[in-house]
């Protein structure tokens, strides 16, 4: 018998892999970590992760849950006690009345985005989403075979939509509009008047709305507005939310979706196929987060409010840079078009490389946040870092840009 030589075959991927994007903030993080391992003193404004610890009472609830053997499978839709807690919290904060049957728990907020688009959008149907925007909206829509339609958020409008321009993108093939408010990467926020007008568009054209409200508790001067609170929208809206940002629980991977009960059953069915369920001990901790002391969560928001003003002022003090003050979340998207010209840099990507090499500062280029519609150059900074790091990082940036 002839021996068969073991040869590693070439990796031949399914065609759909060409459509799948990524979240490049993690690529930048890996690069930063490599440089730090080489001894470089890098200040990073890349990853959108609170620099605070998870509050102690939440961690203690998790430890207690483990001791009580919450280590087994749970319902795909989530533990009843967490779904009740979420329903009570959501009803109170959005001024609506929902029950546990409207809640689906998932390991992070991203699975809700994926499940909702999978459940509602057929290949060839159109999804309108914000640009610049969180890249996963575009990536997942492309992945499922939808036609992706970026809708421009405008710097001159404090990173809000031009509502007439938004409606002009709607066609007979449009199935859903994606909202994110407060927003990543701009720090912008849609106001109540924007939500009313977008609701009118959705109802008039019979569209679904997927609204990412993960930063709903991190707002500064204007009140948060949810499109779900508008009469009639509860039947055509899926809310994405979670615990990562408000309670600094990014590594816990726990989020939730809110929608009409018949759709919630379908999202739970997708969860059964994807993850079986969300880890039960983290769900007990999440319930404690909602029902327990909010002092630390409120202190985090206060810190982000202070940092928003600090980083905006420092950015606007750099020649060739201008920055809109954020209304929420913990991001700014300064315009660096003139700074690029002053330094002879081709674009924001080159600016990011320049700042990393010359100033030991890591930021993200606009191209990380979906297909661009504008001609100006932008970079994103996350101010989920200490005041001291913000001051030193912006000092380095000013020195590198102004000379």
C-alpha positions in Angstrom: 0.0 0.0 0.0 1.4 3.4 -1.1 1.9 5.9 1.7 0.0 9.1 1.2 2.0 12.2 1.9 0.4 14.6 4.3 0.0 18.0 2.5 -1.7 21.0 4.0 -4.3 22.1 1.5 -4.9 25.7 0.6 -7.6 27.4 2.6 -10.6 27.8 0.4 -13.2 29.9 2.1 -16.9 30.2 1.3 -17.8 33.1 -1.0 -19.7 34.8 1.8 -16.4 35.5 3.7 -15.6 38.1 1.2 -18.5 40.2 2.4 -17.6 40.0 6.1 -15.9 43.1 7.6 -14.4 43.5 11.0 -14.0 45.9 13.9 -10.5 47.4 13.2 -10.2 48.9 16.7 -9.0 45.5 17.8 -6.4 45.4 15.1 -5.1 48.8 16.3 -5.1 47.4 19.9 -2.9 44.5 18.8 -0.5 46.9 17.1 -0.4 49.1 20.2 0.3 46.0 22.4 3.2 45.0 20.1 4.8 48.4 20.3 4.4 48.5 24.1 6.1 45.1 24.3 9.0 46.7 22.4 9.3 49.3 25.1 7.3 52.1 23.4 5.3 54.4 25.7 2.0 54.4 23.7 -1.0 56.4 24.8 -4.0 54.8 23.1 -7.3 56.5 22.3 -8.4 53.5 20.2 -10.6 51.0 21.9 -14.1 52.1 23.2 -13.9 50.5 26.6 -14.5 52.2 30.0 -11.4 52.5 32.0 -13.3 51.8 35.2 -13.7 48.5 37.0 -17.0 46.7 37.1 -18.8 47.8 40.4 -18.1 45.5 43.3 -21.7 44.6 44.0 -22.1 43.3 40.5 -19.0 41.1 40.8 -20.2 39.9 44.1 -23.5 38.9 42.6 -21.7 36.8 40.0 -19.5 35.1 42.7 -22.6 34.3 44.7 -24.3 32.9 41.6 -21.4 30.6 41.0 -21.6 29.4 44.6 -25.3 28.8 44.0 -24.4 26.7 40.9 -25.7 29.0 38.3 -23.4 27.1 35.9 -25.9 25.2 33.8 -28.0 25.9 30.7 -30.7 28.5 30.8 -33.5 29.5 28.5 -32.3 30.8 25.1 -34.3 34.0 25.7 -32.7 34.6 29.1 -33.4 33.8 32.7 -36.9 34.9 33.8 -35.6 37.0 36.6 -33.2 39.0 34.3 -35.9 39.5 31.7 -38.3 40.9 34.3 -35.6 43.2 35.6 -34.8 44.4 32.1 -38.5 44.9 31.3 -39.0 47.0 34.5 -35.9 49.1 33.7 -36.8 49.6 30.1 -40.4 50.6 30.9 -39.2 53.1 33.5 -36.5 54.7 31.3 -38.4 54.8 28.0 -41.8 55.7 29.4 -43.5 52.6 27.9 -45.0 49.4 29.3 -43.3 46.1 28.2 -43.0 42.7 29.8 -40.5 39.8 29.9 -42.0 38.5 26.7 -40.5 41.5 24.9 -37.0 40.8 26.1 -34.2 38.6 24.6 -30.9 38.2 26.4 -27.7 37.5 24.5 -24.0 37.2 25.0 -23.2 40.8 24.2 -25.2 43.3 22.1 -23.8 42.3 18.7 -25.8 39.0 18.6 -29.0 41.1 18.8 -27.9 43.1 15.8 -27.1 39.9 13.9 -30.3 38.1 14.9 -32.6 41.0 14.1 -31.1 41.6 10.7 -31.2 37.9 9.9 -34.8 37.6 11.0 -36.1 40.6 9.2 -34.0 41.3 6.0 -33.9 39.1 2.9 -31.0 39.1 0.5 -31.4 42.0 -1.9 -33.4 44.1 0.4 -31.9 47.4 1.6 -30.6 48.4 5.0 -30.0 52.1 5.7 -27.3 52.7 8.3 -25.3 55.7 9.7 -22.0 56.8 8.1 -19.7 57.3 9.8 -21.0 54.5 12.0 -20.2 51.5 14.0 -18.8 49.1 11.4 -20.7 46.0 12.4 -24.0 47.4 11.0 -22.5 47.5 7.5 -20.5 44.2 8.0 -23.5 42.1 9.1 -25.8 43.6 6.5 -23.3 42.8 3.8 -22.8 39.3 5.2 -26.5 38.4 5.0 -26.8 39.6 1.4 -28.6 42.8 2.0 -27.9 45.9 0.0 -26.2 48.4 2.3 -27.2 52.1 2.0 -25.0 54.4 4.0 -26.8 57.6 5.3 -24.5 60.5 6.0 -24.2 62.0 9.5 -23.0 65.6 9.1 -20.4 67.4 11.2 -22.1 70.7 10.5 -25.3 69.3 12.0 -23.6 68.1 15.2 -23.4 64.6 13.7 -27.2 64.3 13.2 -29.0 63.2 10.0 -30.4 65.6 7.4 -33.9 64.1 7.7 -34.9 64.9 4.1 -31.7 63.4 2.8 -32.4 60.3 4.9 -35.9 59.8 3.5 -34.5 60.3 0.0 -32.6 57.0 0.4 -35.8 55.0 1.0 -36.9 52.9 -2.0 -39.4 50.1 -2.5 -36.7 47.7 -1.5 -35.8 49.3 1.8 -36.5 47.1 4.7 -34.8 48.7 7.7 -33.2 51.8 9.1 -30.4 51.5 11.7 -30.0 54.1 14.3 -27.3 54.6 17.0 -27.8 57.3 19.5 -25.6 58.4 21.3 -23.3 57.4 18.6 -20.0 55.6 17.9 -17.7 57.1 16.5 -18.9 60.7 16.5 -20.3 61.2 20.0 -23.4 62.7 18.3 -26.9 62.1 19.4 -30.3 62.2 17.7 -32.7 64.5 19.5 -36.4 63.9 20.2 -37.4 66.0 17.2 -35.2 63.8 15.0 -36.8 60.6 16.4 -40.3 61.9 15.7 -39.4 62.6 12.1 -37.6 59.3 11.6 -40.7 57.5 13.1 -42.9 59.2 10.6 -40.6 57.9 7.8 -40.7 54.4 9.2 -44.4 54.3 9.5 -45.1 56.0 6.1 -42.8 53.5 4.3 -43.6 50.5 6.5 -40.0 50.0 7.6 -38.3 48.3 10.6 -36.0 50.4 12.8 -33.0 48.8 14.6 -31.9 51.2 17.2 -28.6 50.7 19.1 -29.0 52.3 22.5 -25.9 50.9 24.2 -24.8 54.4 25.3 -28.3 55.6 26.4 -27.1 56.2 30.0 -24.0 58.1 28.9 -25.5 61.5 27.9 -24.3 65.0 28.8 -26.5 68.0 28.2 -29.5 66.9 26.1 -32.0 64.2 27.3 -31.8 60.8 25.7 -34.6 60.0 23.3 -35.7 56.6 22.1 -37.7 56.0 19.0 -39.3 53.1 20.8 -41.1 55.6 23.0 -43.1 57.0 20.1 -46.6 55.6 19.6 -46.8 53.0 17.0 -43.0 52.3 16.9 -43.1 49.5 19.4 -44.5 47.3 16.6 -41.7 48.0 14.2 -38.6 48.6 16.4 -35.8 46.4 17.8 -33.8 48.0 20.5 -30.2 46.9 21.1 -28.8 47.5 24.6 -26.5 46.0 27.1 -24.3 46.3 30.2 -20.9 46.8 28.7 -20.7 50.6 28.7 -22.9 51.8 31.5 -21.5 49.3 34.0 -18.0 48.7 32.5 -18.8 45.1 31.8 -17.3 44.8 28.3 -15.6 41.4 29.0 -18.8 39.9 30.6 -20.4 39.7 27.2 -24.0 40.3 28.0 -26.6 42.4 26.2 -30.3 42.3 25.3 -32.9 43.2 22.7 -36.4 44.6 23.1 -39.1 44.1 20.5 -42.6 42.8 20.0 -43.2 39.4 21.5 -43.7 37.4 18.3 -40.4 38.7 17.0 -38.7 38.1 20.3 -39.6 34.4 20.0 -37.8 34.3 16.7 -34.7 36.1 18.0 -34.6 33.5 20.8 -34.8 30.7 18.3 -31.7 32.2 16.5 -30.0 32.3 19.9 -30.7 28.6 20.3 -28.9 27.9 17.1 -26.0 30.3 17.7 -25.2 30.2 21.4 -27.8 27.9 23.1 -28.0 30.6 25.9 -26.1 33.3 27.7 -24.0 32.3 30.7 -26.4 32.1 33.6 -24.1 33.5 36.3 -23.5 36.6 34.2 -27.2 37.1 34.0 -27.6 37.1 37.7 -24.9 39.8 37.9 -26.7 41.8 35.2 -29.9 41.7 37.2 -27.9 43.0 40.2 -26.5 45.8 38.0 -30.0 47.0 37.1 -31.5 46.6 40.5 -28.6 47.6 42.7 -26.8 50.8 43.6 -26.3 53.1 40.6 -23.8 55.4 42.3 -20.7 54.1 40.4 -22.5 54.1 37.1 -23.5 57.7 37.6 -20.0 58.6 38.6 -18.6 57.1 35.4 -21.0 59.2 33.3 -20.0 62.3 35.3 -16.3 61.5 34.5 -17.1 61.1 30.8 -19.0 64.4 30.8 -15.9 66.2 32.2 -13.6 64.4 29.8 -15.8 65.3 26.8 -15.3 69.0 27.5 -11.6 68.5 28.2 -10.7 66.6 25.1 -12.9 68.9 22.9 -11.1 72.0 24.1 -7.7 70.5 23.7 -8.4 69.3 20.2 -9.7 72.7 19.1 -6.5 74.2 20.4 -4.4 72.2 17.8 -3.8 74.1 14.6 -5.6 72.5 11.7 -8.0 70.5 13.9 -11.6 71.2 14.7 -13.9 69.1 16.9 -17.6 69.1 17.6 -18.3 68.6 21.3 -20.0 65.2 21.8 -23.5 64.9 23.2 -23.0 61.4 24.6 -20.9 58.1 24.6 -17.2 58.6 24.9 -15.9 59.4 21.5 -15.0 62.4 19.4 -14.4 62.6 15.7 -12.3 65.7 15.0 -11.8 67.0 11.5 -8.1 66.9 10.6 -8.3 67.9 7.0 -6.3 71.1 7.4 -3.8 69.4 9.7 -3.2 66.7 7.0 -2.5 69.5 4.4 -0.1 71.3 6.8 1.9 68.1 7.3 1.7 66.9 3.7 -0.2 63.8 4.7 -2.5 62.2 2.1 -5.4 61.4 4.4 -6.5 60.5 7.9 -5.0 57.0 7.7 -1.6 58.6 7.1 -2.3 61.0 10.0 -2.9 58.0 12.3 0.3 56.4 11.3 2.1 59.7 11.8 0.8 60.2 15.3 1.7 56.7 16.3 5.2 56.9 15.0 6.0 60.6 15.9 3.9 61.1 19.0 3.3 57.6 20.4 -0.4 58.2 20.3 -2.9 55.7 18.9 -6.1 56.9 17.3 -8.4 55.4 14.6 -9.0 56.7 11.0 -12.5 57.5 9.7 -12.1 54.5 7.3 -12.7 52.1 10.3 -16.3 53.3 10.4 -18.0 52.3 7.2 -18.0 53.4 3.7 -17.3 57.2 3.6 -19.6 59.7 1.9 -17.7 62.9 2.9 -14.5 64.4 1.4 -13.1 65.7 4.7 -10.6 63.8 6.8 -11.5 62.6 10.3 -9.9 60.5 13.1 -11.7 59.0 16.1 -10.5 59.3 19.7 -12.1 57.4 22.6 -11.9 59.4 25.8 -12.5 56.3 28.0 -9.2 57.0 29.6 -7.9 59.1 32.5 -7.8 62.9 32.5 -4.0 62.7 32.8 -3.8 60.5 29.7 -6.0 62.9 27.8 -3.9 65.9 28.7 -0.6 64.2 27.9 -1.9 62.5 24.7 -3.3 65.8 23.3 0.0 67.6 24.3 1.9 65.0 22.2 -0.6 65.4 19.3 -0.3 69.2 19.4 3.5 69.0 19.4 3.6 66.6 16.5 1.0 68.5 14.4 2.0 72.1 15.2 5.7 71.5 15.4 
